Amino acid sequence: MRTSPRCGAKTRKGTPCQAPALSGKARCRMHGGAAGSGAPKGNQNALKHGLYTKEAQAVRKHVRELLQKGKELIEKS
């Protein structure tokens, strides 16, 4: 048990986890080594905001382009 590889995941304290890693895995049972651990696929609760969606990025890009064109028109006149 003492010679088994350690998990090493960062704990809330900021130190590496010292629990033994599961056999054939790099993490312990608490940090993702166990089957079924982690968030479920398509977890909607993990969605915090839509800042980085493709649509939001496209809107911001379009606004930047419009602002740049406006600045160019003002500079020409």
Secondary structure, DSSP 8 states (H G I E B T S, - for coil): -TTS-B---B-TTSSB--SB--TTSSS-TTTT-STT-S--TT-GGG----TTSHHHHHHHHHHHHHHHHHHHHHHH-
